[in-house]
Amino acid sequence: MSIITTIEQLEAIYGETGLTSTAKVADRVTPHYRVMIEKSPFVALATSGPEGLDCSPRGDLPGFVRIHDDKTLMMPDRRGNNRVDSLRNIVRDPRIGLLFLIPGSGNTLRVNGRGHLSTDAELLESFRMEGKLPRTVLVMTIDEIYFQCARAIVRADLWNPDKRVDRQEIPSPGQILAAMTANAVDGEEYDREWPDRARKSMW
């Protein structure tokens, strides 16, 4: 196995970065990038901490990541599994990355920067949804922001409805939990109750 161990070896394989790969990079929200953020209902949040790396899904109504100003983004922490892996990391290491997806668009938006968690009462209130407040809000200062070309999503054919996987072909959360706990968790009951539980705890 040949392992790349230096940047020089890497650059010898991939060559120099082209103009279109660098000209798109900004250090703040541009008018075009504003539209992409406001249209996105989903973002992957990447963080780093003493235990390692984490990448966590975040989803809400389009525009749920708020543009406070051209250098600052805000994202409410909605209900989840309470592992708070990403939040633990951010408290100890402020470096974060966001990857925005927009249904129907091949282009994605990448944002790298530094963040902190806020419990400011007025800020939490501004993100109230169906009478419920987030427990924290992630406040991110942008270091760089740029779009990613569509090749990955085109190759994946991600938005093609004909390519959707039949749910029966993949294990359900209940089946996974039952297997991982030697049936201490009743998988069928978990799957049966989850839709109603999720509906009542969406925000």
N, C-alpha and C positions, 0 to 999 in steps of 0.2 A: 504494500500500500504506500502510495506517495502522498505525503502530508505537506501542505503548505505551511511554512513556519515564519515567513517574513513578508512584509508588505511589498517588497521588491518582486518576490516570486508571484504574488497575487496580481500586481500591476502588469507583469510580463504576460500574464494570461489574458487579462481583460482590457488592457490598454488604457488610454486616457479617457477621462469623462468628457462627453460631448457638451456643446453649448446648451442644448435643450434640457440637459439634465441638471445644469447649474443655474441657468437664467431664471428658472421658475421658483427658486428659493428666495423667501422673504423672511424678515425678522418680525413681521407684524401681519395682522389680518388685512389683506388687500380687498378691494371691492369684489373681485371674482371669488376669492376664498371665503368671503362672508356668505355668499350665496350657497356655496357647497356646505358650509357648517349649518346654515339655517334649514337646508333641505334634508339633512341627515337624521334618521331616527336611531342610528346604531353606531357605536364606537367601541373599538377594542382598546383597553387601557393597559399599558405595559409599565411595570414598576420593578425596582430592584431593592433588595434588602439583605441583611446578614444571612438569611436562610437561603437566598438565591433569587431567581427571577420569577415574575408572575405576569400573566396576561389574562385579563378578565373582561368579559363582555358587559357592555352598558347599553341599555336601550330604553327609549321613551318616545314621546311624541316628537315629530320633526322639529329641530331647533332646540331640543332640550339642553344642549350645551350652549349656554348663554354667552354672547360676546359682550363683555362689560365695557371694554375699550379695545383699541387695535392691538394692544399687547397682553390683554387679559381675558381668559376664558373661565367660566364658572359652570360646574356640573353638580347637580344634586345627587346624593347617594340614596337611591331608592331601596325599597325592601329587597332583601336577598337571603342568602343562607347563613349570614352572621359569621362567616369565617374571617371576614375583614382582612384577607391576605394583602390586598392592594393597599388598604389604609394603614396597616401596620408598616408596610414598606415606606410609604410616603412620610410617615411621622419620623422615620429614621434616615431616609435618603430621599431628598426632594425631587430627584430626577424622574421624569415621566415621559411617556410617549403615547400619542393617540393616533389611531387609524380609523378614519371615518368612512363608512360605507353609505352609498345612496342607492336605494333600490332602482334598478333599471339603468344605472350608469356604470360604465366600465371603469371610469376613473375613481380613484380613492384620494383621500387627503390625509397627509401625515403631518403631525405637529409634535415637536420635541420642545421640552422646557422644564420648568421647575414648579412644584406645587406645594401647597399646604392645605390643611383642613380647617374649616371655619365652623364655629357654632354660633356666630353672631345671630341674635334673635331676629332682627329685621331681615337679614339675608335668608335665613331659613323660611321665614314667613313669605318671602317673595317667591319661593318655590313650592308653596302649598299646592297640593293636588288632591281633589276630592276630599277636602277637609284634613288631609294628613301632611305633616311636615317631614322633610328629610331630616335625619339625625345630624348629618354634616353636609357641607358643601365643599367640593374640591375647587380651589382657586389656583389657576395655572398662569404663570408668566411665560409667554412664548419666547423661545430662543430662535426657532426656525420653523417654517411652515411651507409646504409645497405639495403639489399634486403628484400622484403616482400614475403612470400611464396604464392603459387598460389591458395590457397583455395577460396578466394573471387571471383576471376575471373573464376575459375572452377565452383563454385556454380552458378555464373551468366551466365555461358556459353557465355561469352561476345563476343568472336571472331567467334562464329558459324553463318555463313551467313544465315542459315535457321531460326535463331531466330531474325533476323532484323525486327523491327516494321514497318509496313506500314505507311508511312507519313500521309496518309489520316485518320489514327486512332488517331492522336494527333493534338492539335490545332497548327495552324501556327503562326509565329510571328505577322503577320498582323491581324489575328483574335484576338489575345490577346490584341494588341494595340488598336484595334477598341473597344473592350469591356471595356478596362480600361479607355478610353477617351470619352466614350459615342459617339463613331464614329467621334470624332474630327479628328482622324487619319483615313484615308481611307484605311482599311485593305487590300482590294483586290489590290489597287494600290501599297501599300507597298510591298506585296508579289510578285507582278508582276515585280516591278522595282529592287528588292533586288539583284537578281543574277548578273545583269549587274553592279549595284553599287558596289557590293562586288568585282567583277572582276577588276574594275578600281581602287579600293582602298585596294587591298589585302596587300600591303606593304607600 
